[in-house]
Amino acid sequence: METLNQILEINQNYLIIGLLVIFFTLEQLSKTPFHFRKRGQHLFQNLLFQITLTVLNIIFVAIQVYFIEWLNSNQVGLLYLIELPFWTKLIISVALYDFTTYWIHRASHRVPLLWRLHRVHHSDTTMDSSTVFRFHPFELIAVYQTGNILTAVVFGTDVMSLALYYIIAYIFFFFEHSNLSYPNWINRTLGLIFVMPDHHRVHHHQEQYYTDSNFSDIFIIWDRIFGTFKELGIEKMKYGLKEFDEDEKQTFLYLMKSPFINIKRIDSNKNSENRSQ
């Protein structure tokens, strides 16, 4: 218990910086499956998203924590209806945060308003470890943090399990997005339960058929259970969204304003313009 508390007390900004240094360095030193140029410029543009989110979270994380702790103090949620050992409840709560995130992520691909925000993440045509940061701050604050509160409302999850969820999730985020080669055996073993890089690479494929799959962050079992799991060979991968192919559409300033711009979605399967979103 004491060890867990020490882990949870780690400033998550330090964890994020440490993971970025490790994975970004490995990308520069090892043989990678994709060869991208201008890694420094790409890193800088994506770091601007994380800096913006960190500033905004000074206020919004406190609000999220306040609401969840209030719900816990009033014993709101299904987990308060049964007695569970501490570690059992903690593991279940982490899984429930991931379960809710799966459905929010899936909705972000279906609901046009949510997709306007979420497409910022999918716009990256040269995905690497810094792509972890490429999220519109409004999406993370207004959509996912609200989803965390709703998870606490329904299930009775707490702040401790949320903190543990984010520690695990960030490790998976860097693992999944990094431009690194991994042995095939991990897909056949760990990949039966957990999200592997090859799974998430499919999710970032330019063709919408593949983009709308593999929504899970930690447990790939959600995709397997609910019929959204897809596989594709790494040699067939092409990242990004066709409507964001131009260099000027890869900049922080353009992507920050892009949810408020009427951008036609291009169906890469038919190479024709689809609906406006």
C-alpha positions as YAML, in Angstrom:
chain: A
units: angstrom
residues:
- id: 1
  name: MET
  ca: [0.00, 0.00, 0.00]
- id: 2
  name: GLU
  ca: [2.82, 2.39, 0.90]
- id: 3
  name: THR
  ca: [4.62, 1.55, -2.35]
- id: 4
  name: LEU
  ca: [1.44, 2.24, -4.33]
- id: 5
  name: ASN
  ca: [1.01, 5.61, -2.65]
- id: 6
  name: GLN
  ca: [4.60, 6.53, -3.50]
- id: 7
  name: ILE
  ca: [3.99, 5.62, -7.14]
- id: 8
  name: LEU
  ca: [0.77, 7.62, -7.31]
- id: 9
  name: GLU
  ca: [2.43, 10.65, -5.73]
- id: 10
  name: ILE
  ca: [4.87, 10.90, -8.65]
- id: 11
  name: ASN
  ca: [4.22, 14.08, -10.62]
- id: 12
  name: GLN
  ca: [2.76, 12.81, -13.89]
- id: 13
  name: ASN
  ca: [4.57, 15.54, -15.82]
- id: 14
  name: TYR
  ca: [7.87, 13.95, -14.75]
- id: 15
  name: LEU
  ca: [6.59, 10.56, -15.87]
- id: 16
  name: ILE
  ca: [5.56, 11.95, -19.26]
- id: 17
  name: ILE
  ca: [8.90, 13.70, -19.78]
- id: 18
  name: GLY
  ca: [10.79, 10.56, -18.79]
- id: 19
  name: LEU
  ca: [8.78, 8.37, -21.17]
- id: 20
  name: LEU
  ca: [9.25, 10.84, -24.01]
- id: 21
  name: VAL
  ca: [13.02, 10.96, -23.48]
- id: 22
  name: ILE
  ca: [13.26, 7.14, -23.44]
- id: 23
  name: PHE
  ca: [11.05, 6.44, -26.48]
- id: 24
  name: PHE
  ca: [12.14, 9.42, -28.58]
- id: 25
  name: THR
  ca: [15.81, 8.55, -27.98]
- id: 26
  name: LEU
  ca: [15.20, 4.92, -28.95]
- id: 27
  name: GLU
  ca: [13.54, 6.11, -32.15]
- id: 28
  name: GLN
  ca: [16.67, 8.04, -33.10]
- id: 29
  name: LEU
  ca: [19.11, 5.26, -32.22]
- id: 30
  name: SER
  ca: [17.38, 2.12, -33.47]
- id: 31
  name: LYS
  ca: [16.18, 0.82, -36.81]
- id: 32
  name: THR
  ca: [12.58, 1.94, -37.16]
- id: 33
  name: PRO
  ca: [9.76, 0.53, -39.31]
- id: 34
  name: PHE
  ca: [9.05, 3.98, -40.83]
- id: 35
  name: HIS
  ca: [11.59, 6.59, -41.94]
- id: 36
  name: PHE
  ca: [10.48, 10.13, -41.22]
- id: 37
  name: ARG
  ca: [12.34, 13.44, -41.63]
- id: 38
  name: LYS
  ca: [12.25, 16.63, -39.54]
- id: 39
  name: ARG
  ca: [11.81, 14.86, -36.20]
- id: 40
  name: GLY
  ca: [12.89, 17.95, -34.27]
- id: 41
  name: GLN
  ca: [10.27, 20.16, -35.90]
- id: 42
  name: HIS
  ca: [7.62, 17.47, -35.47]
- id: 43
  name: LEU
  ca: [8.50, 17.14, -31.78]
- id: 44
  name: PHE
  ca: [8.31, 20.91, -31.24]
- id: 45
  name: GLN
  ca: [4.84, 21.21, -32.83]
- id: 46
  name: ASN
  ca: [3.47, 18.34, -30.74]
- id: 47
  name: LEU
  ca: [5.06, 19.59, -27.51]
- id: 48
  name: LEU
  ca: [3.06, 22.80, -27.87]
- id: 49
  name: PHE
  ca: [-0.11, 20.76, -27.35]
- id: 50
  name: GLN
  ca: [1.20, 19.27, -24.12]
- id: 51
  name: ILE
  ca: [2.36, 22.65, -22.81]
- id: 52
  name: THR
  ca: [-1.09, 24.13, -23.50]
- id: 53
  name: LEU
  ca: [-2.82, 21.20, -21.79]
- id: 54
  name: THR
  ca: [-0.52, 21.40, -18.75]
- id: 55
  name: VAL
  ca: [-1.38, 25.07, -18.24]
- id: 56
  name: LEU
  ca: [-5.13, 24.48, -18.61]
- id: 57
  name: ASN
  ca: [-5.03, 21.44, -16.32]
- id: 58
  name: ILE
  ca: [-3.90, 23.59, -13.40]
- id: 59
  name: ILE
  ca: [-7.59, 24.46, -13.13]
- id: 60
  name: PHE
  ca: [-9.46, 21.61, -14.78]
- id: 61
  name: VAL
  ca: [-7.78, 18.64, -13.09]
- id: 62
  name: ALA
  ca: [-8.64, 20.17, -9.73]
- id: 63
  name: ILE
  ca: [-12.29, 20.43, -10.81]
- id: 64
  name: GLN
  ca: [-12.31, 16.80, -11.94]
- id: 65
  name: VAL
  ca: [-10.79, 15.61, -8.66]
- id: 66
  name: TYR
  ca: [-13.28, 17.69, -6.64]
- id: 67
  name: PHE
  ca: [-16.29, 16.13, -8.35]
- id: 68
  name: ILE
  ca: [-15.01, 12.55, -8.06]
- id: 69
  name: GLU
  ca: [-14.12, 12.96, -4.39]
- id: 70
  name: TRP
  ca: [-17.57, 14.44, -3.72]
- id: 71
  name: LEU
  ca: [-19.19, 11.44, -5.42]
- id: 72
  name: ASN
  ca: [-17.03, 9.06, -3.37]
- id: 73
  name: SER
  ca: [-17.84, 10.81, -0.11]
- id: 74
  name: ASN
  ca: [-21.53, 10.29, -0.87]
- id: 75
  name: GLN
  ca: [-20.90, 6.68, -1.96]
- id: 76
  name: VAL
  ca: [-22.35, 7.15, -5.41]
- id: 77
  name: GLY
  ca: [-21.83, 4.28, -7.88]
- id: 78
  name: LEU
  ca: [-22.29, 0.54, -8.31]
- id: 79
  name: LEU
  ca: [-19.05, -0.48, -6.58]
- id: 80
  name: TYR
  ca: [-20.46, 0.85, -3.30]
- id: 81
  name: LEU
  ca: [-23.21, -1.78, -3.42]
- id: 82
  name: ILE
  ca: [-20.78, -4.66, -2.84]
- id: 83
  name: GLU
  ca: [-17.84, -5.29, -0.53]
- id: 84
  name: LEU
  ca: [-14.60, -5.93, -2.40]
- id: 85
  name: PRO
  ca: [-10.98, -6.31, -1.25]
- id: 86
  name: PHE
  ca: [-8.93, -3.15, -1.84]
- id: 87
  name: TRP
  ca: [-6.76, -4.56, -4.64]
- id: 88
  name: THR
  ca: [-9.71, -6.18, -6.42]
- id: 89
  name: LYS
  ca: [-11.64, -2.91, -6.41]
- id: 90
  name: LEU
  ca: [-8.55, -1.00, -7.58]
- id: 91
  name: ILE
  ca: [-7.97, -3.31, -10.56]
- id: 92
  name: ILE
  ca: [-11.65, -3.32, -11.51]
- id: 93
  name: SER
  ca: [-11.77, 0.48, -11.27]
- id: 94
  name: VAL
  ca: [-8.77, 0.88, -13.59]
- id: 95
  name: ALA
  ca: [-10.45, -1.47, -16.08]
- id: 96
  name: LEU
  ca: [-13.69, 0.52, -15.82]
- id: 97
  name: TYR
  ca: [-11.94, 3.81, -16.63]
- id: 98
  name: ASP
  ca: [-10.48, 2.07, -19.68]
- id: 99
  name: PHE
  ca: [-13.90, 0.63, -20.58]
- id: 100
  name: THR
  ca: [-15.52, 4.09, -20.49]
- id: 101
  name: THR
  ca: [-12.66, 5.58, -22.51]
- id: 102
  name: TYR
  ca: [-13.20, 2.91, -25.18]
- id: 103
  name: TRP
  ca: [-16.81, 4.04, -25.67]
- id: 104
  name: ILE
  ca: [-15.93, 7.73, -25.60]
- id: 105
  name: HIS
  ca: [-13.18, 7.11, -28.16]
- id: 106
  name: ARG
  ca: [-15.59, 5.15, -30.33]
- id: 107
  name: ALA
  ca: [-18.16, 7.95, -30.10]
- id: 108
  name: SER
  ca: [-15.46, 10.45, -31.10]
- id: 109
  name: HIS
  ca: [-15.27, 8.71, -34.48]
- id: 110
  name: ARG
  ca: [-19.06, 8.65, -34.94]
- id: 111
  name: VAL
  ca: [-20.31, 12.01, -33.65]
- id: 112
  name: PRO
  ca: [-19.33, 14.83, -36.05]
- id: 113
  name: LEU
  ca: [-18.80, 17.42, -33.28]
- id: 114
  name: LEU
  ca: [-16.51, 15.09, -31.33]
- id: 115
  name: TRP
  ca: [-14.67, 14.07, -34.50]
- id: 116
  name: ARG
  ca: [-13.79, 17.72, -35.21]
- id: 117
  name: LEU
  ca: [-11.77, 17.65, -31.99]
- id: 118
  name: HIS
  ca: [-10.47, 14.09, -32.24]
- id: 119
  name: ARG
  ca: [-9.23, 14.37, -35.84]
- id: 120
  name: VAL
  ca: [-6.41, 16.58, -34.51]
- id: 121
  name: HIS
  ca: [-4.86, 13.42, -33.10]
- id: 122
  name: HIS
  ca: [-5.40, 11.47, -36.31]
- id: 123
  name: SER
  ca: [-4.01, 14.26, -38.48]
- id: 124
  name: ASP
  ca: [-0.40, 13.16, -37.82]
- id: 125
  name: THR
  ca: [1.01, 11.72, -41.05]
- id: 126
  name: THR
  ca: [4.34, 10.74, -39.44]
- id: 127
  name: MET
  ca: [3.37, 9.13, -36.14]
- id: 128
  name: ASP
  ca: [6.03, 8.74, -33.45]
- id: 129
  name: SER
  ca: [6.31, 9.01, -29.66]
- id: 130
  name: SER
  ca: [5.47, 12.73, -29.67]
- id: 131
  name: THR
  ca: [2.09, 11.98, -31.28]
- id: 132
  name: VAL
  ca: [0.98, 11.08, -27.75]
- id: 133
  name: PHE
  ca: [0.72, 14.85, -27.17]
- id: 134
  name: ARG
  ca: [-1.21, 15.70, -30.33]
- id: 135
  name: PHE
  ca: [-4.67, 16.05, -28.82]
- id: 136
  name: HIS
  ca: [-6.78, 19.16, -28.88]
- id: 137
  name: PRO
  ca: [-6.89, 20.38, -25.26]
- id: 138
  name: PHE
  ca: [-10.66, 20.90, -25.49]
- id: 139
  name: GLU
  ca: [-11.10, 17.21, -26.27]
- id: 140
  name: LEU
  ca: [-9.10, 16.02, -23.27]
- id: 141
  name: ILE
  ca: [-10.74, 18.49, -20.89]
- id: 142
  name: ALA
  ca: [-14.33, 18.68, -22.09]
- id: 143
  name: VAL
  ca: [-14.73, 15.11, -23.34]
- id: 144
  name: TYR
  ca: [-12.38, 12.71, -21.56]
- id: 145
  name: GLN
  ca: [-12.27, 14.40, -18.16]
- id: 146
  name: THR
  ca: [-16.06, 14.59, -18.20]
- id: 147
  name: GLY
  ca: [-16.03, 10.89, -19.08]
- id: 148
  name: ASN
  ca: [-13.92, 10.18, -15.99]
- id: 149
  name: ILE
  ca: [-16.49, 11.93, -13.82]
- id: 150
  name: LEU
  ca: [-19.31, 9.94, -15.45]
- id: 151
  name: THR
  ca: [-17.37, 6.74, -14.75]
- id: 152
  name: ALA
  ca: [-17.30, 7.70, -11.07]
- id: 153
  name: VAL
  ca: [-21.03, 8.52, -11.16]
- id: 154
  name: VAL
  ca: [-22.00, 5.13, -12.61]
- id: 155
  name: PHE
  ca: [-19.42, 2.79, -11.11]
- id: 156
  name: GLY
  ca: [-18.12, 4.55, -8.00]
- id: 157
  name: THR
  ca: [-14.48, 4.64, -9.12]
- id: 158
  name: ASP
  ca: [-12.14, 6.90, -7.15]
- id: 159
  name: VAL
  ca: [-9.26, 9.32, -7.67]
- id: 160
  name: MET
  ca: [-6.62, 6.76, -6.65]
- id: 161
  name: SER
  ca: [-7.69, 4.34, -9.36]
- id: 162
  name: LEU
  ca: [-7.86, 7.22, -11.85]
- id: 163
  name: ALA
  ca: [-4.28, 8.21, -11.04]
- id: 164
  name: LEU
  ca: [-3.13, 4.61, -11.47]
- id: 165
  name: TYR
  ca: [-5.08, 4.34, -14.72]
- id: 166
  name: TYR
  ca: [-3.27, 7.37, -16.16]
- id: 167
  name: ILE
  ca: [0.15, 6.07, -15.11]
- id: 168
  name: ILE
  ca: [-0.54, 2.77, -16.89]
- id: 169
  name: ALA
  ca: [-2.22, 4.50, -19.84]
- id: 170
  name: TYR
  ca: [0.71, 6.85, -20.49]
- id: 171
  name: ILE
  ca: [3.12, 3.92, -20.60]
- id: 172
  name: PHE
  ca: [0.84, 2.26, -23.14]
- id: 173
  name: PHE
  ca: [0.41, 5.52, -25.12]
- id: 174
  name: PHE
  ca: [4.15, 5.85, -25.71]
- id: 175
  name: PHE
  ca: [4.50, 2.12, -26.36]
- id: 176
  name: GLU
  ca: [1.67, 2.21, -28.93]
- id: 177
  name: HIS
  ca: [2.59, 5.41, -30.78]
- id: 178
  name: SER
  ca: [6.37, 5.07, -30.94]
- id: 179
  name: ASN
  ca: [8.07, 4.44, -34.27]
- id: 180
  name: LEU
  ca: [9.86, 1.33, -33.05]
- id: 181
  name: SER
  ca: [10.07, -2.29, -34.19]
- id: 182
  name: TYR
  ca: [8.65, -4.92, -31.86]
- id: 183
  name: PRO
  ca: [8.81, -8.75, -32.08]
- id: 184
  name: ASN
  ca: [5.81, -10.42, -33.66]
- id: 185
  name: TRP
  ca: [5.29, -12.79, -30.74]
- id: 186
  name: ILE
  ca: [3.90, -10.02, -28.53]
- id: 187
  name: ASN
  ca: [0.81, -9.77, -30.75]
- id: 188
  name: ARG
  ca: [0.12, -13.48, -30.27]
- id: 189
  name: THR
  ca: [0.59, -13.40, -26.49]
- id: 190
  name: LEU
  ca: [0.17, -10.07, -24.70]
- id: 191
  name: GLY
  ca: [-1.86, -8.86, -27.68]
- id: 192
  name: LEU
  ca: [-4.71, -11.18, -26.79]
- id: 193
  name: ILE
  ca: [-5.55, -8.95, -23.81]
- id: 194
  name: PHE
  ca: [-3.58, -5.72, -24.12]
- id: 195
  name: VAL
  ca: [-3.25, -3.11, -26.88]
- id: 196
  name: MET
  ca: [-0.04, -3.63, -28.86]
- id: 197
  name: PRO
  ca: [1.67, -1.12, -31.19]
- id: 198
  name: ASP
  ca: [0.53, -3.03, -34.30]
- id: 199
  name: HIS
  ca: [-3.06, -2.76, -33.09]
- id: 200
  name: HIS
  ca: [-2.86, 0.99, -32.61]
- id: 201
  name: ARG
  ca: [-1.03, 1.52, -35.90]
- id: 202
  name: VAL
  ca: [-4.10, 0.09, -37.63]
- id: 203
  name: HIS
  ca: [-6.19, 2.70, -35.81]
- id: 204
  name: HIS
  ca: [-4.00, 5.46, -37.28]
- id: 205
  name: HIS
  ca: [-4.22, 4.11, -40.83]
- id: 206
  name: GLN
  ca: [-5.39, 6.69, -43.37]
- id: 207
  name: GLU
  ca: [-8.28, 4.57, -44.64]
- id: 208
  name: GLN
  ca: [-11.40, 5.15, -42.56]
- id: 209
  name: TYR
  ca: [-12.24, 1.44, -42.58]
- id: 210
  name: TYR
  ca: [-9.19, 0.89, -40.37]
- id: 211
  name: THR
  ca: [-9.29, 4.24, -38.57]
- id: 212
  name: ASP
  ca: [-12.68, 3.25, -37.14]
- id: 213
  name: SER
  ca: [-11.27, 0.24, -35.28]
- id: 214
  name: ASN
  ca: [-9.05, -0.69, -32.32]
- id: 215
  name: PHE
  ca: [-10.36, 2.05, -30.03]
- id: 216
  name: SER
  ca: [-8.96, 0.64, -26.79]
- id: 217
  name: ASP
  ca: [-6.14, 2.29, -24.85]
- id: 218
  name: ILE
  ca: [-5.00, -0.50, -22.52]
- id: 219
  name: PHE
  ca: [-7.21, -3.58, -22.88]
- id: 220
  name: ILE
  ca: [-7.74, -4.69, -26.50]
- id: 221
  name: ILE
  ca: [-10.39, -7.09, -25.20]
- id: 222
  name: TRP
  ca: [-12.98, -4.28, -25.50]
- id: 223
  name: ASP
  ca: [-12.43, -4.24, -29.27]
- id: 224
  name: ARG
  ca: [-12.47, -8.00, -29.45]
- id: 225
  name: ILE
  ca: [-15.71, -8.22, -27.46]
- id: 226
  name: PHE
  ca: [-17.58, -5.41, -29.24]
- id: 227
  name: GLY
  ca: [-16.50, -6.24, -32.79]
- id: 228
  name: THR
  ca: [-14.19, -3.31, -33.56]
- id: 229
  name: PHE
  ca: [-10.91, -5.24, -33.72]
- id: 230
  name: LYS
  ca: [-8.99, -5.23, -37.02]
- id: 231
  name: GLU
  ca: [-5.51, -6.30, -38.12]
- id: 232
  name: LEU
  ca: [-3.29, -5.13, -40.98]
- id: 233
  name: GLY
  ca: [0.33, -5.80, -41.92]
- id: 234
  name: ILE
  ca: [2.73, -3.03, -40.96]
- id: 235
  name: GLU
  ca: [4.02, -2.81, -44.55]
- id: 236
  name: LYS
  ca: [0.56, -1.58, -45.62]
- id: 237
  name: MET
  ca: [0.37, 1.26, -43.11]
- id: 238
  name: LYS
  ca: [-0.17, 4.85, -44.21]
- id: 239
  name: TYR
  ca: [-0.74, 7.29, -41.37]
- id: 240
  name: GLY
  ca: [-2.86, 10.41, -41.05]
- id: 241
  name: LEU
  ca: [-5.88, 11.91, -42.80]
- id: 242
  name: LYS
  ca: [-5.76, 12.84, -46.46]
- id: 243
  name: GLU
  ca: [-7.37, 16.21, -45.76]
- id: 244
  name: PHE
  ca: [-4.39, 17.08, -43.52]
- id: 245
  name: ASP
  ca: [-1.61, 16.00, -45.90]
- id: 246
  name: GLU
  ca: [-0.23, 19.51, -46.55]
- id: 247
  name: ASP
  ca: [2.68, 20.69, -44.37]
- id: 248
  name: GLU
  ca: [0.85, 23.86, -43.31]
- id: 249
  name: LYS
  ca: [-1.96, 21.69, -41.89]
- id: 250
  name: GLN
  ca: [0.52, 19.92, -39.60]
- id: 251
  name: THR
  ca: [1.30, 23.00, -37.52]
- id: 252
  name: PHE
  ca: [0.14, 23.60, -33.95]
- id: 253
  name: LEU
  ca: [-1.72, 26.82, -34.81]
- id: 254
  name: TYR
  ca: [-3.64, 25.31, -37.72]
- id: 255
  name: LEU
  ca: [-4.57, 22.19, -35.75]
- id: 256
  name: MET
  ca: [-5.72, 24.24, -32.76]
- id: 257
  name: LYS
  ca: [-8.20, 26.14, -34.92]
- id: 258
  name: SER
  ca: [-9.11, 23.18, -37.16]
- id: 259
  name: PRO
  ca: [-12.16, 22.05, -35.09]
- id: 260
  name: PHE
  ca: [-13.75, 25.39, -35.90]
- id: 261
  name: ILE
  ca: [-13.03, 25.12, -39.64]
- id: 262
  name: ASN
  ca: [-15.31, 23.31, -42.07]
- id: 263
  name: ILE
  ca: [-12.90, 20.70, -43.46]
- id: 264
  name: LYS
  ca: [-14.21, 18.12, -45.92]
- id: 265
  name: ARG
  ca: [-13.38, 14.58, -44.94]
- id: 266
  name: ILE
  ca: [-11.79, 12.65, -47.81]
- id: 267
  name: ASP
  ca: [-12.73, 9.01, -48.14]
- id: 268
  name: SER
  ca: [-9.36, 7.44, -48.92]
- id: 269
  name: ASN
  ca: [-11.05, 4.16, -49.88]
- id: 270
  name: LYS
  ca: [-12.69, 5.80, -52.89]
- id: 271
  name: ASN
  ca: [-10.29, 8.73, -53.23]
- id: 272
  name: SER
  ca: [-13.26, 11.06, -53.26]
- id: 273
  name: GLU
  ca: [-14.56, 13.71, -50.91]
- id: 274
  name: ASN
  ca: [-17.00, 12.49, -48.32]
- id: 275
  name: ARG
  ca: [-19.32, 14.43, -46.07]
- id: 276
  name: SER
  ca: [-18.33, 17.78, -44.53]
- id: 277
  name: GLN
  ca: [-17.62, 17.62, -40.79]
...
